[in-house]
Structure formats: C-alpha cells, structure tokens
Amino acid sequence: MKTKSILKRRFIIMSLSFAVACMSFVLWSCTGQELGKTVQQAYELRMNGKADSAKALLEQAIAEDSTNAAAWYEIARTKLHMGLGNPRELMSGIADIQQTVQKAVENDSDNVIYQYYMGYIDYFNLYASIKMGKDGVSEDFTKVVESYKSVLILKPDYHEAKLFLVELFAMLPSNMGGDSAKAEKYVRGLEEADIVFGAKAREFVMPEDENHIEFWQKIEEKQMDNADVHEALGKVYLYYENIEEATKYFEKAISLNAKNNILYVELGRYYLMQAMQNPAKLDSLAPLIKNAFETYLKSRPEPINPMKAFVISKLAMIKFRTGDKEGGNKLHEEAMTLDPYYSKAFGAPSQIQFDPPDEISRVHVFFSRPF
C-alpha cells in the first residue's frame, strides 16, 4: 500500500509538472504568435502610410521582448523608410539602422531574410559614403562583402546576393577593395548555376563598347517567356536611349508578371531624367511622364501607399515645373496624406523595403545603375 501511495503521489506530481510545462508552452506559443501578429500589424501600418505608428508598435514589442528578431528587422526597415522621407537626417541615422538590423541577425542568426537585409543596409551605407567622398570606405566595403558571404553560407543558391558581390568587386577600384578576378569568379559561378542570373552578371562586367542588346537578344531566344529577360532588354534599350523598344519589352515583362508594374515608374523616371537634363524639353515630355506614372497608379496589383505617394510627388514636381503651382500643391498634399514619409530620393525606393516580413526577398537592382 505504501509503495502504491508513493507511486500515486509521484504520478500526480509528474502529471502536474507535465501540465505546468504544457501550460508554459501554450503561453510561450501564444506570446510568440502575438509578437508575430504585432510585426505583421506594424508592416501593414507602414504599407498604408503610417510608418510612425508602426515604429511605436515595434518599439513596444522590443521593450517587452528584446530578443524578438522579427521586430528588430521590421523596425530597421521602418527606420530606413522614414529616413528616405527626410534625406538630410538619413545619413546621420544609417549607423543606427545598421545596429538595429544587426540585432535581428544576432537574435536569429540562421534567418537568411535578416542577413540579406543586413547586406543591403551595409551596401546602402557604402554607396552613400562613396558618393559623399567619406573616408574609411575600404572598411565599409569589407563589411558589405562579409554580410553577403554570410548570406551565401545560409543559402548557397541566393543568386541575388552573388550579383551584389559581382557589382562590388567589379565596380570599385582595387584601393577600395575591388577585384576583377573575384568578380569574374562569381560571374562564372552564376553562369553555371542559372542562365538568366549568369547573363545579368556577365552583362554587368561586359565592356561598354560591346553590343549589350545583341547579348540579351541571344538570351531571349532561349528564354522567350522569362519576365526578367524582357526587363533586362528593356533597361538596356533605355541605356541606348531607344524608349520605344524599352517600352515594348517592359510591357512584355509586365504581361508575364504583373508585379513588374514598377517598370512603368522606371519609364516615367526616364522621361523625367530627360526633362531635367534638358529643361527646354519639359513641356513636350510632361505628357509622357504623366502617362507613365498614371499608368502605374492605375495598374494591378494596386500599388501600396508609399509607392503611390512617391509617384504622385513626381507628378507634383512636373506641375510645379510647368507653372501649375495650384495643381502641384494639390498633388503634394495628396502624397503627404498617403505617406508623410514617402521617399524624397529621385530613384524609387527598393522593393526590399516592402516585401512581407517573413518572405525571402528576390529583389536585386545594381546600385551603380539608374534603372
């Protein structure tokens, strides 16, 4: 009897312990889910033009749990979003953004999403430093390279990261870290792995006097239904200032993948660049700029508020420059209503800023190219 009683008590204690453990697991799971919902909610707030509210929500989540990697990642993207809306303060805040995304990496070191964004921020900092003529660029270069190498340790087939490395080694002079042999190594690796990514890498390192259009036409013969190939051809035609062919290939890329509707923005920016370089052409180019941007605004999938605001701000610029101050003010107010922190840069903000927080980004655009 005594033995049975002891066994019974032990069973009850074990059962209670198991119940407590299960309850703890449930509470932990619920907390994790709530924090995940908080990050998603913050992301949706930012997509709807409420970056300040998103930032406050994420700061609260981090205060409650400083190990919440997803919150650190999303607040880093939110800080850059807000910084692009205030370029004068952006560069003074870039170190803080680097430290913020580093927190995401430290708290979830196996998450390639966070590491890839770390590389993007490090590259953003490097490129801005070069443009501003800052010292210590070689150290920044090393940091970017190490960030992207860390990406490839986690995901060896992350071809977008390799394209950034191609650009880094091919673009910079040797005294800053550039190395044409290393660039060529990554180019060949991409050519072996994927025909389209390999073509993007090879075309980037090709001499300017080679025919880049013929190069991509040969790729098109093998990849006729590949949206990336048509986009690449469209961009090459832009560089050759053949807007008619560029438009044709962009529209083909959009027909193959509706998410490529951002290419309408690139067309608008091309016309806008032409007008800025030759103000005498502004009156004749204004309708073309307006048509390209408005086509984007009406396209599907529907653009998010930050992108709507960015594009509308460019339409406002045209109004101002053609003497329509009232129309310009109206559009400016519309942009500010959609997103007070819309990017004030000439180039469209990278789509890496707008990917869902749990999605591996497939975004890649060469930093050294305007399109």
C-alpha positions as CSV (number, residue, x, y, z in Angstrom):
1,M,0.0,0.0,0.0
2,K,2.8,2.4,1.0
3,T,4.5,1.7,-2.3
4,K,1.3,2.3,-4.3
5,S,0.7,5.5,-2.4
6,I,4.3,6.8,-3.2
7,L,3.8,5.8,-6.8
8,K,0.4,7.6,-6.9
9,R,1.9,10.8,-5.4
10,R,4.8,10.6,-7.9
11,F,2.3,10.2,-10.7
12,I,0.3,13.2,-9.6
13,I,3.4,15.3,-9.2
14,M,4.6,14.2,-12.7
15,S,1.2,14.9,-14.1
16,L,1.1,18.4,-12.5
17,S,4.6,19.1,-13.8
18,F,3.6,18.0,-17.3
19,A,0.5,20.1,-17.1
20,V,2.6,23.2,-16.0
21,A,5.1,22.5,-18.8
22,C,2.2,22.3,-21.3
23,M,0.7,25.5,-20.0
24,S,4.1,27.2,-20.2
25,F,4.5,26.0,-23.7
26,V,1.0,27.3,-24.6
27,L,1.7,30.6,-23.0
28,W,5.0,30.9,-24.8
29,S,3.4,29.9,-28.1
30,C,0.7,32.5,-27.7
31,T,3.2,35.2,-26.8
32,G,5.2,34.3,-29.9
33,Q,2.1,34.4,-32.0
34,E,1.1,37.8,-30.5
35,L,4.6,39.2,-31.2
36,G,4.3,37.8,-34.8
37,K,0.9,39.5,-35.2
38,T,2.4,42.7,-33.9
39,V,5.2,42.7,-36.5
40,Q,2.6,41.9,-39.2
41,Q,0.4,44.7,-37.9
42,A,3.3,47.1,-38.0
43,Y,4.2,46.1,-41.5
44,E,0.6,46.7,-42.7
45,L,0.6,50.1,-40.9
46,R,3.7,51.1,-42.8
47,M,2.3,49.9,-46.1
48,N,-0.7,52.1,-45.5
49,G,1.5,55.2,-44.9
50,K,1.6,55.1,-41.1
51,A,5.3,54.5,-40.5
52,D,5.4,56.4,-37.3
53,S,2.6,54.3,-35.8
54,A,4.4,51.2,-37.0
55,K,7.6,52.3,-35.3
56,A,5.9,52.9,-32.0
57,L,4.3,49.5,-32.1
58,L,7.6,47.8,-32.8
59,E,9.4,49.7,-30.1
60,Q,6.8,48.4,-27.6
61,A,7.3,44.9,-28.8
62,I,11.0,45.1,-28.4
63,A,10.6,46.6,-24.9
64,E,8.5,43.6,-24.0
65,D,11.0,41.1,-25.6
66,S,14.4,42.4,-26.7
67,T,15.1,39.0,-28.4
68,N,12.3,39.5,-30.9
69,A,14.3,39.3,-34.1
70,A,11.3,39.9,-36.4
71,A,10.6,43.2,-34.6
72,W,14.2,44.3,-34.9
73,Y,14.1,43.5,-38.6
74,E,10.9,45.3,-39.2
75,I,11.9,48.4,-37.2
76,A,15.1,48.6,-39.2
77,R,13.1,48.7,-42.4
78,T,10.8,51.3,-40.8
79,K,13.7,53.5,-39.8
80,L,15.1,53.4,-43.4
81,H,11.6,54.1,-44.7
82,M,11.3,57.2,-42.5
83,G,14.9,58.2,-43.3
84,L,14.2,58.2,-47.0
85,G,11.5,60.7,-46.2
86,N,14.0,63.0,-44.6
87,P,17.3,62.7,-46.6
88,R,19.1,65.4,-44.5
89,E,18.9,63.1,-41.4
90,L,19.2,59.8,-43.2
91,M,23.0,59.5,-43.3
92,S,23.4,60.5,-39.7
93,G,21.0,57.7,-38.8
94,I,22.3,55.0,-41.1
95,A,24.6,53.6,-38.3
96,D,21.6,53.2,-36.1
97,I,19.8,51.3,-38.8
98,Q,22.8,49.0,-39.2
99,Q,22.9,48.3,-35.5
100,T,19.1,47.7,-35.5
101,V,19.2,45.1,-38.2
102,Q,22.3,43.6,-36.6
103,K,20.1,42.9,-33.6
104,A,17.7,40.9,-35.8
105,V,20.7,38.9,-37.1
106,E,22.1,38.3,-33.6
107,N,18.8,37.0,-32.3
108,D,18.1,34.8,-35.2
109,S,21.4,34.0,-36.9
110,D,20.0,31.3,-39.1
111,N,17.4,33.6,-40.8
112,V,18.6,34.5,-44.2
113,I,16.0,37.2,-44.6
114,Y,17.6,39.3,-41.9
115,Q,21.1,38.6,-43.1
116,Y,20.2,39.6,-46.7
117,Y,18.8,42.9,-45.4
118,M,21.9,43.4,-43.4
119,G,23.9,43.2,-46.6
120,Y,21.6,45.7,-48.3
121,I,21.9,48.2,-45.5
122,D,25.7,47.8,-45.4
123,Y,25.8,48.3,-49.2
124,F,23.5,51.3,-48.9
125,N,25.9,52.8,-46.4
126,L,28.9,52.0,-48.6
127,Y,27.4,53.5,-51.7
128,A,26.3,56.7,-49.9
129,S,29.8,57.0,-48.4
130,I,31.4,56.8,-51.8
131,K,29.1,59.4,-53.2
132,M,29.8,61.7,-50.3
133,G,33.6,61.2,-50.5
134,K,33.9,59.9,-47.0
135,D,37.0,58.2,-45.5
136,G,37.1,54.6,-44.4
137,V,35.4,53.2,-47.5
138,S,37.6,50.1,-47.6
139,E,36.3,49.1,-44.1
140,D,32.7,49.6,-45.3
141,F,33.5,47.5,-48.3
142,T,34.8,44.7,-46.3
143,K,31.7,44.8,-44.1
144,V,29.4,44.5,-47.1
145,V,31.3,41.6,-48.6
146,E,31.2,39.7,-45.3
147,S,27.5,40.3,-45.0
148,Y,26.8,38.8,-48.4
149,K,29.2,35.9,-47.8
150,S,27.2,35.2,-44.6
151,V,24.0,35.1,-46.7
152,L,25.6,32.5,-49.0
153,I,26.6,30.4,-46.1
154,L,22.9,30.2,-45.1
155,K,21.6,29.9,-48.6
156,P,24.3,29.0,-51.2
157,D,21.9,29.4,-54.1
158,Y,20.9,33.0,-53.2
159,H,21.8,34.3,-56.7
160,E,20.8,37.9,-55.9
161,A,23.5,38.1,-53.2
162,K,26.1,36.9,-55.7
163,L,25.0,39.7,-58.1
164,F,25.7,42.3,-55.4
165,L,29.1,40.7,-54.9
166,V,29.8,40.9,-58.7
167,E,29.0,44.6,-58.6
168,L,31.1,45.2,-55.6
169,F,34.2,43.6,-56.9
170,A,33.8,44.9,-60.5
171,M,32.7,48.5,-59.7
172,L,35.2,49.6,-57.1
173,P,38.9,50.3,-57.8
174,S,41.5,48.0,-56.2
175,N,42.5,50.5,-53.5
176,M,38.9,50.4,-52.1
177,G,38.6,46.6,-52.4
178,G,37.6,46.0,-56.0
179,D,39.0,42.8,-57.6
180,S,38.1,41.9,-61.2
181,A,39.3,38.4,-60.8
182,K,36.9,37.8,-57.8
183,A,34.1,39.4,-59.8
184,E,34.8,37.0,-62.7
185,K,34.7,34.1,-60.3
186,Y,31.2,35.0,-59.2
187,V,30.1,35.6,-62.8
188,R,31.2,32.2,-63.9
189,G,29.6,30.6,-60.9
190,L,26.3,32.2,-61.8
191,E,26.6,31.3,-65.4
192,E,27.0,27.6,-64.3
193,A,24.0,27.8,-61.9
194,D,21.4,29.8,-63.9
195,I,21.2,31.1,-67.4
196,V,19.4,34.3,-66.6
197,F,21.3,35.2,-63.4
198,G,24.5,34.3,-65.3
199,A,23.5,36.7,-68.1
200,K,22.8,39.5,-65.6
201,A,26.3,39.0,-64.1
202,R,28.1,38.7,-67.4
203,E,26.4,41.7,-69.0
204,F,27.3,43.9,-66.0
205,V,31.1,43.2,-66.5
206,M,31.0,43.5,-70.2
207,P,32.9,46.4,-71.8
208,E,30.7,49.3,-72.6
209,D,31.6,49.2,-76.3
210,E,30.2,45.7,-76.7
211,N,26.7,45.3,-78.0
212,H,24.6,44.7,-74.9
213,I,21.4,44.5,-76.9
214,E,22.6,41.6,-79.1
215,F,23.9,39.9,-75.9
216,W,20.4,39.9,-74.3
217,Q,18.6,39.0,-77.6
218,K,20.6,35.8,-77.7
219,I,19.4,35.1,-74.1
220,E,15.8,35.9,-75.2
221,E,16.0,33.3,-77.9
222,K,16.5,30.7,-75.2
223,Q,14.2,32.3,-72.6
224,M,11.3,33.8,-74.5
225,D,8.8,33.7,-71.7
226,N,11.1,34.9,-68.9
227,A,10.0,38.3,-67.5
228,D,13.5,39.0,-66.1
229,V,15.0,38.8,-69.6
230,H,12.4,41.2,-71.1
231,E,13.0,43.6,-68.2
232,A,16.8,43.4,-68.8
233,L,16.3,44.1,-72.5
234,G,14.1,47.0,-71.7
235,K,16.6,48.5,-69.4
236,V,19.4,48.0,-72.0
237,Y,17.3,49.9,-74.6
238,L,16.9,52.7,-72.0
239,Y,20.7,53.0,-71.8
240,Y,20.8,53.1,-75.6
241,E,18.0,55.8,-75.4
242,N,15.6,53.7,-77.5
243,I,12.5,54.4,-75.5
244,E,10.1,52.7,-78.0
245,E,11.9,49.3,-77.7
246,A,12.3,49.8,-74.0
247,T,8.6,50.3,-73.5
248,K,7.8,47.3,-75.7
249,Y,10.0,45.0,-73.6
250,F,8.8,46.4,-70.3
251,E,5.2,45.8,-71.3
252,K,6.1,42.2,-72.2
253,A,7.8,41.8,-68.8
254,I,4.6,43.1,-67.1
255,S,2.3,40.9,-69.1
256,L,4.4,37.9,-67.9
257,N,4.5,39.0,-64.3
258,A,2.0,41.7,-63.1
259,K,4.3,42.5,-60.2
260,N,6.7,44.1,-62.7
261,N,4.3,47.1,-62.9
262,I,7.0,49.0,-61.2
263,L,8.6,49.3,-64.6
264,Y,6.0,51.9,-65.5
265,V,7.7,54.0,-62.8
266,E,11.1,53.4,-64.5
267,L,9.7,54.7,-67.8
268,G,8.3,57.8,-66.0
269,R,11.7,58.4,-64.3
270,Y,13.5,58.0,-67.7
271,Y,11.4,60.8,-69.2
272,L,11.8,62.8,-66.1
273,M,15.6,62.5,-66.3
274,Q,15.5,63.6,-69.9
275,A,13.5,66.7,-68.9
276,M,15.9,67.5,-66.0
277,Q,18.9,67.2,-68.3
278,N,17.2,69.4,-70.9
279,P,14.6,71.7,-69.4
280,A,13.7,73.0,-72.8
281,K,12.1,69.6,-73.5
282,L,9.9,69.6,-70.3
283,D,6.7,70.8,-72.0
284,S,6.9,68.1,-74.6
285,L,7.9,65.4,-72.2
286,A,5.4,66.3,-69.4
287,P,2.5,64.3,-71.0
288,L,4.8,61.2,-71.4
289,I,5.9,61.5,-67.8
290,K,2.3,61.9,-66.6
291,N,1.1,58.9,-68.7
292,A,3.8,56.5,-67.4
293,F,3.2,57.4,-63.8
294,E,-0.6,57.4,-64.0
295,T,-0.5,54.0,-65.8
296,Y,1.4,52.7,-62.8
297,L,-1.1,54.2,-60.3
298,K,-4.0,52.5,-62.2
299,S,-2.2,49.2,-62.6
300,R,-2.7,45.9,-60.7
301,P,-1.7,44.7,-58.3
302,E,-2.6,48.1,-56.7
303,P,0.4,50.0,-55.6
304,I,1.0,50.4,-51.9
305,N,0.6,53.9,-50.3
306,P,4.4,54.6,-50.0
307,M,4.8,53.9,-53.8
308,K,1.7,55.9,-54.7
309,A,2.9,58.8,-52.7
310,F,6.4,58.6,-54.3
311,V,4.9,58.6,-57.8
312,I,2.4,61.4,-57.1
313,S,5.2,63.5,-55.7
314,K,6.9,63.2,-59.1
315,L,3.7,64.3,-60.8
316,A,3.5,67.3,-58.4
317,M,7.1,68.1,-59.4
318,I,6.0,68.3,-63.1
319,K,3.1,70.6,-62.1
320,F,5.4,72.9,-60.3
321,R,8.0,73.0,-63.1
322,T,5.4,73.7,-65.8
323,G,4.0,76.6,-63.8
324,D,0.9,75.0,-62.3
325,K,1.6,75.8,-58.6
326,E,-2.0,75.1,-57.5
327,G,-2.0,71.7,-59.2
328,G,1.4,70.9,-57.7
329,N,0.3,71.8,-54.2
330,K,-2.8,69.7,-54.5
331,L,-0.7,66.6,-55.6
332,H,1.9,67.3,-52.9
333,E,-0.8,67.3,-50.2
334,E,-2.2,64.0,-51.7
335,A,1.2,62.4,-51.5
336,M,1.7,63.6,-47.9
337,T,-1.7,62.2,-46.9
338,L,-0.9,58.8,-48.4
339,D,2.5,58.6,-46.7
340,P,4.2,61.6,-44.9
341,Y,7.5,59.7,-45.1
342,Y,7.4,58.9,-48.8
343,S,10.9,58.7,-50.3
344,K,12.3,62.1,-51.4
345,A,15.0,60.4,-53.5
346,F,14.9,60.6,-57.3
347,G,15.2,56.8,-57.6
348,A,12.2,54.6,-56.5
349,P,12.7,53.0,-53.1
350,S,13.9,49.4,-53.3
351,Q,11.1,46.8,-53.2
352,I,13.2,45.1,-50.4
353,Q,11.6,47.6,-48.2
354,F,8.1,46.3,-49.0
355,D,8.4,42.5,-49.0
356,P,6.3,40.8,-46.3
357,P,8.4,40.4,-43.1
358,D,8.5,36.6,-43.4
359,E,9.4,36.4,-47.1
360,I,12.8,35.9,-48.6
361,S,13.4,38.8,-50.8
362,R,14.2,38.2,-54.5
363,V,14.9,41.9,-55.0
364,H,18.1,42.9,-56.8
365,V,19.0,46.2,-58.6
366,F,22.5,47.2,-59.2
367,F,23.4,50.2,-57.0
368,S,25.6,51.8,-59.7
369,R,22.8,51.9,-62.4
370,P,19.9,54.4,-62.5
371,F,17.5,51.6,-63.6
